[in-house]
Amino acid sequence: MKETINNFINEFKTEIEEIKADYFKFEFNTSQLPDVIEYTHKIDIRTHKEFEKMFTTLESVKTNCLYWFSANSIENANKLKEIISLKKVELFSEEKEKCRILPAENINTNSTVIYVGVRKGSVAKKQKITNISGRMVQHLGFYKEGRTQGLQLAYYANSLDIDLTLHVYSLFDCPDEYLYILEKIFAKKLKPICGSH
């Protein structure tokens, strides 16, 4: 059994070293998020002046992706964590339209990283957008279905003045079965303040 596990680990290391990736970085301030109360779903966040460039790039990404959000300081990351904790009860209600599910809390505090995630490649047929683009719509808080867990930033962060960075690795030839292993490895290394890994 030990030999089998060692063989798997060695094979995994070799394959991971061979994975090629494109790296994208998008910076924005939470105050740039439109007011979600005034926002209607007839307006697409992907065409908003502050986020259009980000979504144009993400719309071209059809590979598996590893991504994370980071704040400009540990203090600001922890401020977001505290607000998420307070908003969790308020945003979750029995009314389906109002319900918003926020990420799980964890014990990490000494980190600028807020959330680490992965997304399988391809295009979501219903929305006709790439999976990573659709996931960012959820994290920003502008997806019509609130029961999909995400940061939901527009619901509590647009009154703040916090610089955030979205980091995205577009992974080429990364087997789907390795994607969640990579997420765990990066989460262990980056110590995000939200999310369960």
C-alpha positions as CSV (number, residue, x, y, z in Angstrom):
1,M,0.0,0.0,0.0
2,K,2.8,2.4,0.9
3,E,4.5,1.8,-2.4
4,T,1.2,2.5,-4.3
5,I,0.8,5.8,-2.5
6,N,4.4,6.8,-3.1
7,N,4.0,6.0,-6.8
8,F,0.9,8.1,-7.0
9,I,2.6,11.0,-5.3
10,N,5.6,10.8,-7.6
11,E,3.3,10.6,-10.7
12,F,1.3,13.5,-9.4
13,K,4.4,15.7,-8.9
14,T,5.7,14.8,-12.4
15,E,2.3,15.7,-14.0
16,I,1.9,18.9,-12.0
17,E,5.4,20.1,-13.1
18,E,4.4,19.6,-16.7
19,I,1.2,21.6,-16.5
20,K,1.5,24.9,-18.3
21,A,-0.5,27.9,-17.1
22,D,-1.4,31.5,-18.1
23,Y,-1.5,33.9,-15.1
24,F,-4.0,36.8,-15.0
25,K,-4.3,39.4,-12.3
26,F,-7.1,41.9,-11.9
27,E,-7.1,44.7,-9.3
28,F,-10.2,46.5,-8.1
29,N,-11.5,48.4,-5.2
30,T,-14.6,47.3,-3.3
31,S,-16.1,50.8,-3.7
32,Q,-16.3,50.2,-7.5
33,L,-18.9,47.5,-7.1
34,P,-22.3,48.8,-8.2
35,D,-25.1,49.0,-5.6
36,V,-26.7,45.6,-5.6
37,I,-30.0,47.0,-4.3
38,E,-30.4,49.3,-7.3
39,Y,-28.9,46.7,-9.6
40,T,-31.3,44.8,-11.9
41,H,-30.5,41.6,-13.6
42,K,-31.2,43.2,-16.9
43,I,-27.8,44.8,-16.5
44,D,-24.8,42.5,-16.8
45,I,-21.9,43.1,-14.4
46,R,-19.7,41.8,-17.2
47,T,-20.2,45.0,-19.1
48,H,-19.8,47.3,-16.2
49,K,-17.1,49.9,-16.9
50,E,-14.9,48.8,-13.9
51,F,-15.1,45.1,-14.6
52,E,-15.5,44.8,-18.4
53,K,-11.8,44.3,-19.0
54,M,-11.6,41.5,-16.4
55,F,-14.6,39.7,-17.8
56,T,-13.4,40.1,-21.4
57,T,-10.2,38.3,-20.5
58,L,-12.1,35.6,-18.4
59,E,-14.5,35.0,-21.3
60,S,-11.5,33.7,-23.4
61,V,-10.5,31.2,-20.7
62,K,-11.9,27.7,-21.4
63,T,-9.4,25.7,-19.4
64,N,-9.5,24.5,-15.8
65,C,-8.6,27.4,-13.4
66,L,-7.2,27.9,-10.0
67,Y,-8.0,31.3,-8.5
68,W,-7.8,33.3,-5.3
69,F,-8.8,36.7,-4.0
70,S,-6.4,38.7,-1.9
71,A,-6.7,42.0,0.0
72,N,-4.1,44.7,0.2
73,S,-3.4,44.1,3.9
74,I,-4.0,41.5,6.6
75,E,-6.1,44.0,8.5
76,N,-8.4,44.5,5.5
77,A,-8.7,40.8,4.9
78,N,-9.7,40.3,8.6
79,K,-12.2,43.2,8.3
80,L,-13.9,41.4,5.4
81,K,-13.9,38.2,7.4
82,E,-15.7,39.9,10.3
83,I,-18.3,41.5,8.0
84,I,-18.9,38.1,6.3
85,S,-19.5,36.6,9.7
86,L,-22.0,39.3,10.7
87,K,-23.7,39.2,7.3
88,K,-24.1,35.5,7.2
89,V,-27.3,35.5,9.2
90,E,-28.7,38.6,7.6
91,L,-28.2,37.4,4.0
92,F,-29.6,33.9,4.6
93,S,-33.4,34.0,4.8
94,E,-36.2,31.8,3.8
95,E,-37.2,34.1,1.0
96,K,-35.5,32.5,-2.0
97,E,-34.9,35.8,-3.8
98,K,-33.0,37.4,-0.9
99,C,-31.0,34.3,0.2
100,R,-27.3,34.6,-0.2
101,I,-24.9,31.9,0.9
102,L,-21.5,33.1,2.0
103,P,-18.3,31.0,2.4
104,A,-17.5,29.0,5.5
105,E,-15.4,30.6,8.1
106,N,-12.1,29.0,9.1
107,I,-9.4,29.7,11.7
108,N,-6.9,31.5,9.4
109,T,-6.3,35.1,10.4
110,N,-2.7,36.0,9.5
111,S,-3.2,36.1,5.7
112,T,-4.1,38.6,3.0
113,V,-5.8,35.8,1.0
114,I,-9.6,35.8,1.3
115,Y,-10.7,32.8,-0.8
116,V,-9.1,30.0,-2.9
117,G,-11.1,28.1,-5.5
118,V,-11.0,26.1,-8.7
119,R,-13.2,26.0,-11.7
120,K,-13.5,23.3,-14.4
121,G,-13.0,24.6,-17.9
122,S,-15.6,24.9,-20.6
123,V,-18.6,27.2,-21.3
124,A,-21.8,27.2,-19.3
125,K,-24.5,26.4,-21.9
126,K,-27.4,28.2,-20.3
127,Q,-25.5,31.5,-19.8
128,K,-23.2,31.1,-22.7
129,I,-20.3,32.3,-20.6
130,T,-17.1,30.5,-19.5
131,N,-17.2,28.7,-16.2
132,I,-14.6,31.0,-14.6
133,S,-16.4,34.1,-15.8
134,G,-19.7,32.8,-14.3
135,R,-17.9,32.0,-11.1
136,M,-16.7,35.6,-10.8
137,V,-20.2,36.9,-11.3
138,Q,-21.2,34.8,-8.3
139,H,-18.2,36.1,-6.2
140,L,-19.0,39.7,-7.0
141,G,-22.6,39.1,-5.9
142,F,-24.5,39.6,-9.2
143,Y,-25.7,36.1,-10.0
144,K,-29.4,35.9,-9.8
145,E,-29.3,32.6,-7.8
146,G,-28.0,33.4,-4.3
147,R,-27.9,29.8,-3.1
148,T,-24.6,29.2,-5.0
149,Q,-21.9,29.8,-2.4
150,G,-19.6,32.7,-3.2
151,L,-18.1,35.8,-1.7
152,Q,-21.1,37.9,-2.7
153,L,-19.0,41.1,-2.3
154,A,-21.6,43.5,-3.6
155,Y,-23.9,42.7,-0.6
156,Y,-21.5,44.0,2.1
157,A,-18.3,45.4,0.6
158,N,-19.2,48.2,-1.8
159,S,-19.4,50.7,1.1
160,L,-15.8,49.9,2.0
161,D,-12.6,51.1,0.5
162,I,-10.5,47.9,0.2
163,D,-8.2,47.1,-2.7
164,L,-8.7,43.5,-3.8
165,T,-6.8,41.4,-6.4
166,L,-8.2,38.4,-8.2
167,H,-5.4,36.0,-9.3
168,V,-6.3,33.4,-11.9
169,Y,-4.2,30.6,-13.2
170,S,-5.6,29.1,-16.5
171,L,-4.2,25.5,-16.4
172,F,-3.5,23.7,-19.7
173,D,-3.6,19.9,-19.7
174,C,-4.5,19.7,-16.0
175,P,-6.5,16.5,-15.4
176,D,-9.9,17.2,-13.7
177,E,-9.0,14.8,-10.9
178,Y,-6.0,16.8,-10.0
179,L,-7.8,20.1,-9.8
180,Y,-9.2,19.7,-6.3
181,I,-5.8,18.4,-5.0
182,L,-4.2,21.6,-6.4
183,E,-6.9,23.6,-4.6
184,K,-6.1,21.9,-1.3
185,I,-2.3,22.4,-1.8
186,F,-2.7,26.1,-2.6
187,A,-5.2,26.6,0.3
188,K,-2.7,25.1,2.7
189,K,0.0,27.3,1.4
190,L,-2.0,30.6,1.1
191,K,-4.1,30.1,4.2
192,P,-7.3,31.9,3.0
193,I,-9.4,33.4,5.7
194,C,-12.7,32.0,4.2
195,G,-13.7,28.7,2.7
196,S,-13.3,25.1,3.8
197,H,-10.6,23.0,2.3
